[in-house]
Amino acid sequence: MRTPLFAAMIALLLASCGSDPERRPITTAQQKLIDRMTAAGAAGIDANRRADGGMSVAGTLAGRPFGIAIPARWNQQAVLFANGYSIPGSPVSVPADPVEKDPSGGFLTAAYKQGFAVGQSAFDKPAMAVKSGVANTLRLRGWFARLGTRRFYLGGASMGGNIVMALIEQHPGAFAGAMSACGVTGDWDSEVGSLVDLRAVYNFYTRGTKYELPGNHDITANGVSPTPPTGLGFARTPWLFWQLKRMSGVMADLFKAARANPSGPEARMVARIASVAKADADPASFIFPIMTAMVSMEDMRASFGGVVYGNVGKVYDSPLLTPGEKAELDAGIQRVASDAPARAFAVQWHQSTGRFTTPLVAVHNRHDGLVFAEQALLLKQRVQVAGNQAHLFQLWAPSLQKDIPGTGLKGWAHCGFNPRQAAVLWKTLHDWVESGRKPAMGVY
């Protein structure tokens, strides 16, 4: 499943060095299907027969790229997937073969093996793109329907999990079943708030130290630019690598010093930041959220139409602080007011209501380096208030520690699921839809 920032940059580097898939001629029957795809509105089609006899198809719908895979024995059903968040300024693209390069971590592959067509559409823009993700996923669904597809399933991870919530709440009946993994299933106010609070608290406690973040310290703006200056577009990848390394490096140094001296000032600094910001005292749980806030705030302001989260009047607290230290923190931390239009946009795109009729399987890790457990709890609360428990099956997956590239540290993974677990998610959802019986607890 799509990973954040530093890991996504590594994937970009690897992809740039990869080879194109082997080209195989399509069959007569596949050509007839391609002709129908063109008649249904697809343009720029590039089809390739897969080694298993199926076919991958890349093209555009209304100018937006899509990538799908059709199995050799297609059952006339489809599973669509919504991407997670990507770095501002990154290319708007999807893999031409979503089985060969499965963006879902195995969910799509498991469905494909059972005869389902699978695919995804690119969004209009990188970074924050929930409204666009909804529109383009629906466009791909409509195109598949014109090909005679009789039933649709939906999946999404991270920001894509929020797109899933918007689709099933705003378009009931469009999908027979849905899956959200590590998704923003609550709202953006809480998710963005967690990122902003962590950055603000980190800034407060590291001010004037060698662990201070580089660049601009204003929490309403980017700390560093994810894109190079004009004229250096050819150096986008190394520029991004350098910027991410600048940010992750100082935070990694803080954790290394804290671990080297558990009773020293760095350890106390880490403990206070984590306690005040309600975050895990874990390298990934600092590095990924803070880097996201450092490169994304300007895109978020543009996407939401203003500042979506404000901390004016918020009382920051921690049992680790004396009354005097609490007063000093509240007086010294940066304050910012939210904007009413941005809050309204975030409610529409998308604050979950808990009211949906599509069977939904939602899975989170209790420890996640970017989308926090609070999102699962918010979804559960809203479904309970709506009296809609019959349509939600919620799971906790074991949290996973992974290497943080370039730091020599491990931390809690974002979307910490393996292909076996992703396949279980697909089977759980499919069996529920086919049988009409909500799964029992403990199947994961």
N, C-alpha and C positions, 0 to 999 in steps of 0.2 A: 504494500500500500504506500502511496506517495509520502515520502518523508520530507521533513522541513529543511530549508536553508542549507546548512553545511553539507548534509548528506545529499541533498538534491544537486548541489554544485558538483560533488564528487561524481554523481551519476551522469551529469552533463559532460564532464571530462571524459568519462569512460565511453559514453555514447559517441563522442566525437572521434574516438579511436576505433569504433566498432566497424564491422563489415556489413554490407548489405545482405539480406537473405537470399538464398539460392532461388533463381527464377525458374518456374516450371510452367509449361503451357496449360491453359485452362481447357476444360472439356466443352463439348458442344452444349451440354445441358447448363453448364455454368455460364457460358456466353449468353444463353437465352435469359438467364436470371439477370445478368449484367445489363442486357438491353431493357429489361423491365425496370431496373434501378434507374437508368437514364430517363426513361419515360416518366418515372415517379418524381424526378426532380434533382437527381444527383448530377454533379458535373465533375470533370477532371478525374474520372475513375481510373484507378490503377489496380488491377486485380492480379493475383498470383495464386496458383494452386499450391496448397500446403502438402507436406509430405504424407499426411494422413488421408489425403484425398479431398479434404475440404478446401476452402478458398478464403483468402484474406482480401479485403477490399478497402482501399483508401480513396477518399474523394472529398467533395465539399457539398454542403447544403446551404444555400443562401450565403455563400462565401465562407462558411465556417467549416474547417476540416473535420472529418470524422474518420474513424477506423473501426472496422468490424471483421469478424470471422464467422463464416457460415460452414457448419459441418457437412460432411458428405451426405449424411442422412438427416437433413434438417427436419425437426418436428413442427415447424411453423410457429415456434415460440421464440422469444428473445429476452435477453437479460442486458439491461443498460447500466452503465456505471458512471458516477459523477466524481470528477477529480477532486483532489484536495487542493489546498492553498499552494501557490507557487510564488517564487520571488518576483517582486515588481521589476518590470523590464525584461523578464525572461520570455522566450518565444512562446506563442500560443499554438500548441501542437498536441497531438495525441499519437500513440504508436499506430503504425499502419496495420499491424497484426496484434490485437489485444490478447492473444493466447501466447504467442512467442515472447512478447514483452508485456506480461499481465500487470496492469496498474493496480489491480485489486489484491495482489498477493496470493492469488489462487482461487478466489471466489468465481471469477469468470471462467477460468480453466476447468473447474469442476462442473460448471453448468454446460460448457461446450462439449465435454466428454459424454454428456447425457443427451446430446442432440440439439442443444439450444444455440441459436445464433447469439453472439455476444458483441458488445461494442460500446463506444462512447463518442461524444462530440466534444470538440474544443469549445472553449468559451470565447466571448468577445474580447476579453482582456485577461492578463495574468493577475495574480494576487487576489484581492477581494472581489468575488464575482458570483455571488449567490443568485441575484436576479438574472444575470446572463446564463448561469448554469441551468436554472430552471427552464428558461426559454429555449435554449439550444438542446437540452435533453428532450423536451417535449417535441421539438422539431424533428429530431431523430426518430422519436417514437411514431410521429405521424407518417414519416416516410416509410418506416418499417410496416406500418399498418396498410399503406398503399400496395405493399408487396404481398399482402395476404396474411401477415402475422396475426395470430388469433389471441395470443396472451403475452403479457409483458410482466417481467420482474424488474426490480430496481435495487441497486446497491450504491453505496457511497462511503467514503472514508474521510475523516477530519472535516474540513470545510464541506466536502461532498456529503457528509452525514447531515449537515444543515440543509443542503440542497434537497436531500431525501425528505427531511421533515417538511420543507416548504411544498414539495410536490405532492406528498400524500395528504397534507392538510388542505391545500388549496385546489387540488385536482383529484377528488375522490373518484374511484373507479378507473383511473388511468392505469393502475398497476395492480396485479393480483397479489403481490407480496413485495416487501421491501426489507432491506438490511442496511443498518448504519453501524460502521465500525469506528471506534475512537472519534465519534462525531461531536460537533457542537450541537447537541440535541436540546440544549436549553435556550440560550440567547447570546447575542454578541455583547450585550452590556456586561455580562459577567465574564465572558471569555476575554474580551479586550481589556476589561477592568483588571483582570489578573495579570495580564502582560504589563499594563501601564503601572500598576501598583508595584510590581516587582522591580521594574526599571527605576521608578521614583525612589523606592526604599534603598535599592542598590546605590543609586547616585548619592543619597544622603549619607550612607555609612562609609562610602569609599572616597568621599570628597577630600581632595588634598593628599591622597595616598597614591602609591604606585599601581593600585588596583582600579583606579578610576577608568571609566570607559572612555574610548577615544571620541573625538568629534564633538558634535553639538549635544549639550546636556538637557535641552528643552524637551520635556516628555511629550509635547504636542507635535514635534517635528522629527524627521529622521535624524538619527545620530550620525550616520554616514550614508553616502549615496550608494545604492546597489548597482548603479550604471556609471560607466566612465564618462569623463567630460566629452564635450562635442569634439569630434575628430578622432576619438580613440575607440570608436565602436568595435573595431577589429580586435581589441584587447578586452572584450567584455568578460570572458571567463577568468583570465588571470587577475583582472581588476577585482572581480567579485571574490575570488579566492583570497586576495590580499585583504580586502575589507573584512571578510569573515574571520580571517586569521587574527587581525588586529583586535577584534572584539572577543573572540573566544580565548585568545592568548592570555589577556589580563585576568579573565575569570578563572581559567585553568590554573594560573599561577596562584591565585587566592586559595583555591581548594588544595593545591599541593602544599602550600605553606601551612594551611590549617591542619592537614593530615600529618605533616611532619612534627607539629607541635600542638597537640590537642588541647593544651591549656593556654595557648598563646593568643595574641590579639587577633590574628586572622581567624582562628577557630571561633572566637567570640563574635567576630564580625559576621561570619557565615551563619551562626546560630541566630543572631538578632535579625538579619535580613530575612531568613526563612520564617522565623516566628512572626514577625510583623506582617510579612506579605502572605502568610498562610501557604507557604510553599514547602516542598521537600528540600531538606538540606543536602542536595544532590547536584553534582555538576551539570548534568543534562537539564535538570529542572530549573537551573539558573540560565545556562548558556542558550538553549533554544528559545525560550520565551523572550529573553532580553534581546537577543539578536533579531527576533521577529519584530519586536517593537522598534528596534534601532533602524531597520530598513523599510518599515511598512507604514509608519504613521502618516506620511503624506499621501500615500495611496488610499489609506483608510479614510482620511478626511475628504479626499476627492470622491471616493466611492459612496460614503454615507451622506455626504453633503454637509460635513462639519465634524465637530468633536463628539463622538458617540458616548464616551464615558468621562464623567467628571468626578473629582474627589473633594470639591468644596464642601466643607462641613463634616467630612469624614473624620472620625477619631481613630487614629492608628494606635494600636495597643499590643502589648506582649507581656507575658508573665516574667520575662527575663529583664524587664526594665523597671527602674525605680520611678516613683512619681515625677521626679525632676527630669529624668531621661525621657519619659513619655511626653512631658510638656515641651522639651527641647525638640523632639522629633516632630510633634504636631506643628510647632512654630516654624521649623526649618525645612520641612518637606515641600516640594513644589506643588502648588495647587492649580487646578485648571477646571473651568466650568464647561459642562457639556452644552450642546446646541440642540434646541427642540427639533428642528428638521432632521438632524442626524438620528436622534432617538426615535422619531417616528418612522424613518426609513428602516432602522434596525428592527423595529417591531414587525414591519411588513416582510423584510428579507433578512433573517427570519427568526422571530421569537416563537417558539413552539407553544401550542395551545393545549396539547394533550388530546385534542379531538380529531380522530381519524378513524377510518373504517378499514384501512388496508392492514393486514397482518404485518407487524413490524418486529424483526429481530434486531435488538440493539446490544452491542457489546462494547465494553470499555475495560481498560486496565485501571486498577486502583491507584497505581503510580504510573503516570504518563508524563513525559518530558515537555509536553506542549498543550494538549487538551486535557483538562484536569477532571478528576472524578466528580466534581461539582456538576458537570454537565449531565452525567447519568442521574444524579440525585434530583436535579431540576426536572428532567423528563419524567421520572417516576412520580414526583409530587403532582405534576400537572395532569398526568394520566389518572392518578387517583382522584383528584378534584373533579375531573370530568367523568368519573365513573367508567373509565374505558379500559380497565385492566384486561379485558378479553382480547384486545387487539395488540397488546405489547408483551413480548417475551424478552426479558432483560437478563444479560449475562455479565459476569465479571470474569475476565481471562487473567491467568497469572501474569503478573508484571514481569518485564524482561529487561535485563541490563545489557547494553550494547556499548561497543567502543565509540567514543566521540572522536571523529576524524581529526587528526593533527594535534591532539592534546595529550595523548598517553593516558587518558582517563576513561572510565566507564560511567554510564549513567542510565537512568530510566529511559527506555525507548518510547518514542511516540508511535502509536499504532503497533504495539509490540505483539504481533501475531505471526504465526508461521503458516506455510501453505496447508499443512494438515488441519489446523484450526479453521482456516478460511474455507476449506472444503466442508468441514463440519457445519459451518454457518450456512453454506448453500444447502446442504442436505436437510438441516433443521427447518429452514424456510420452505423449501420445496415440499417436504413431507407435510408441513402444516397446511399449506395451500391445497395440496392434493387430497388430504384426508379430512380437512375441516376441523381437525383437533389440535388445540394449542399444545405445544410440547410440554413435557413434564420437566421439572427442575433436574439439574444434574446431568444433562446430556452432553455438556461441553467438556 
